């Protein structure tokens, strides 16, 4: 009985982070997603070392070769090795998706936290700006901005950043509004803690979990959006080895199925990895879903 009580006290004394990690690492789908993301991250870092060919070198004499021992994923219409181009594509698609999500989370979270905490005219202006942006489908608005700026990965990044931040701003604002009148925030005001310190040291740390979960789920969507806009010519320009652009090159080559299949599988695995990890984080960080 004493041992059981001791065990119970140890379990009750666990921090929320420890409980969340314990739940996360017991979720096989979340672990599978994390493994996929880590694997592709390693591939992106080591691509110059593990790629058997230069992804930009053309060899017309070996154009449109099917998968073989020499070219594991075949070659494209210019004789470039698709396996090498897929590996190098991870160095573009992964950072692009992560940069978009991190920027949107930082900008949207900061603006939303300030809007919710300060309120008044500032809150009205920020939320109306967010409403205007959210009135358009995100992919359509990003397409319009990217088309206006011109096709390049830099302009595509700017277009997606301009479109993705309002959702994080609205979410953070709602979280801040739900906690800013709690007793511990009132206590901070009563003892004269500066408003800025109260916001960043006491309010934001208790409201950031939903944004973290959303970011993990959105990373896959961001990578998919980058590929989609590159597919229609508004992102990477030739000869950049980007997955969406590679699929676009192979869309008319029905019998050369490998030109679209392998970049498509790369996108599929990365998006599924982030989705599985995001679902696992949501289950691990939400006490209601942990049954507490």
N, C-alpha and C positions, 0 to 999 in steps of 0.2 A: 504494500500500500504506500509506504514511504517512497519507494523507487518510482511508483507511478506519479505521485504528487511532484516529485523532483523533476521528472520528465515533463509533466504538464507545465510546471513553472518555466522550464527552459524553453518550451515551445511558445508560451505566452510572452516571453521576454524577447522573442525575435523581432528585429526591426522590420518595417514594411518592405525595405529593399531586399533583406534576406529571404523573407517569405516569397516575394515576387520571383527572385532568382531560383528558389527551390521549385516553385510551380513551373517556371519556364523550362528548367532543365529536366523536368519530368514529362514534358510535352514532346513526343517524338516528331510531330510535324514541324514544331518550332525549331527543333534541333536540326532537322533535315534542311529547313530553309536557311538556317544560320550556316550550315556546312556548305550549301550551294553558294551563298554570298562570299564566304571566306575563300572557297575554291576559285571563284571568278576573280576575286580581288588579287589572289596570288598569281593567277594567269595574267592579269593586267600588268602587274609589277614585273613579272619575269618574261613577258612576251618577247623582248629582243633576244633573250637567251634560249627559249624553248621553241620559237618559230623556226621551222626548217628553211624557209625562204624569205627573202625581202618582199614585203607585201606590195611594194610599188613597182617591182621589176617586171617588165613584160617579156613574154617568150611566145611569139606568135606561132612558132612551130609546135607548141604544146597546147594550143587553145582548145577549150571545151573538152578537155579530157575527163572521163568519169573517175570516180574515186578508185584509187589503186594504192599499191604499196609505196609508190613514188610520191603521189599526191593523195593524201588520206581523204580529203574532201573534194578532190577534183580540181579543175582549173576553170577560170572564167573565159570570156570571149577574147580577152587580151593575153591569155596564157598565164595569168597570175595565180599563185597558189591560194585557194580559198581557205584552207586550214590556217595558214599564216595570217590571212586577212581577218578571219574571225577572231584569232587571238589578239591581234592589234586593235580590232574593233572594241574589245573590252576596255582598252585604255581611253576610249572616247565616250562610249555609251554610259559606263558606270560613273565616271566623274561628272558627266553632264547631268545625269539624273540626281545625283547626290547634291551637287552644287545648287540646283534649282530648289530642291526641297529644303536644304539647310538655309538658303537665303530667304525663302518664303516663310519658314518657321521663325527665323530671327527677326525679319522685318515685320511680318504680320503679328508675331507674338509681342514684340516691343510696342508697336503702335496700338494693338488691342489692349495691352495692359495699361498703357497710359490713358487711353480713351475710357476704359472702365473705371480707373481709379480717379482720374481728374473730373470726368463727366462734363456737363455744360456744353458750351459752344464747340470745344475741341472734339468731344465725343460725337456731336451731331455731324460735324464736317467729315470726320474720318469714316463714320458709318455710312454717310450718304455716298462718299467716294467708293467705299466697298460695295454698296448696293448697285451703283452704276456699273462697276466692273463685273459683278456677279449676274447682272441682267443678261449678259451675253454668254452663250456656251463657251467654255474655256478654250476648247480646241479651235473654234471658229475665230475667237478674238486673237489667240496666239498666231493663228495662220495669217490673219489680216496684218498684225504688227510685223511679223517676219517678212511678209511679202512687201510691205512698205519699206522696211529697212534693207532688204536685199538678201539673197541666199548666202549664208555663212553660219558657221557654228556659233560665232560670237553674237550675231544678231538673233539667232534662234534662242540662245541663252537669255538675252535681254527680253525677248518677247514672252518667254515662259515665266520669267521672274515677275514681269509686270502683271501677269494673269493669275498667278497662284497665291499671292500673299493675302487677298481678302478673306479667304476661308479661315486662315489661321488667326487673322485679326478678330473676326467675329467670334471664333471659338474662345480665344483668350479673353476677350472682353466679357463674355458670358461667365467664364470661370472666375474672373476678378470680381464681377458684380455679386457672385454667389458667396464670396468669402470676405469681402472688404468690410462688412459690418459685423463680423464675428467678434466674440468677446476678446480674443487675444489681439485683434487689430485695434479695438477700442482701448485696450490697455496700453498699447504702444502710443496711441495719441495722448492718453491721459498722463503718461510720464514724460511726454515731450520728445519722443523719438521723431526725427525729421521724416517728412513724408516720403522722400526718395528712399531712405533706408527702410522704412516700413514696407514700401512697395517691393523693392528688389530683394530684401532679406527675409520678409515674412509672408508677403502675399504671393509673389511669383513662384517660389519653391513649392507652395501648396496647390498650385494650379497648372503646373507644367506637364503632368502625366498624360492627359488627353492629347496634347500637342505632340508628345513623343510617339505615342501610338499612331496618330494620324500620319506623322512623318514617315514612319516605317512602312505604312501601307501605301503612302503616296509615292515612295521612291520607285516602286515598280511601275506605277502609272506614268511617272515622269520619264522613265527610260522608254516606255512604250510610245509616249507622245513625241519624244525626240526622234525615234525611229520612224514614226508616221509622217512627221513633217519633213524629214530627210528623204523619205520615200517619194514624196511629191516634189522634191527639188528645192525645198526651202531651208535645208539644213546643211549637211556636209556636201561639199562640192568635190567632183572627181579630181584626183584619184584617191581621196581620203577613204580609208577602210572603215566606214561606219556601217553598222548592221542594216539600218533601214535603207541606206543608199545601195548596199549590196543586193538586197531583195529587189529593189527597183530595177537594177541592171538585169536581173534574171527573170523579170516578170513576163517577158515575151519569149523566153526560151523554155517552152513546155517540155521538150524532150531532154533538156539539160536540167533535170529536176534538182540536182545538187546545188545549183547556184542560189536557189531560194531556200532550200531545206535547211542547210546548216546555219546560216545567219538567223533564220526563223527559230530554230531550236535554241540558239543562244539567247535570243530575246525571251522565249518561252520559259526557259529554266531560270533566268534571272528574275523575271516578273513573279513566277511562282515562289521563288525563294523569299523575296521580300514580302509577298502576301502571307506565306506561312509564318514567317517571323513576326509580322505585324499582328496576326491573329493570336500568336502565342504571347506576345507582349500585352495585348489587350486582356487576355485571360489572366496573366500573371500580375498585372498592376491594378486591376479592378477588384477591390475586396468583395464586391457583390458576386462576381463571377467565381471567386475563390471559395464562396460559400461562407464568408465571415459576416 
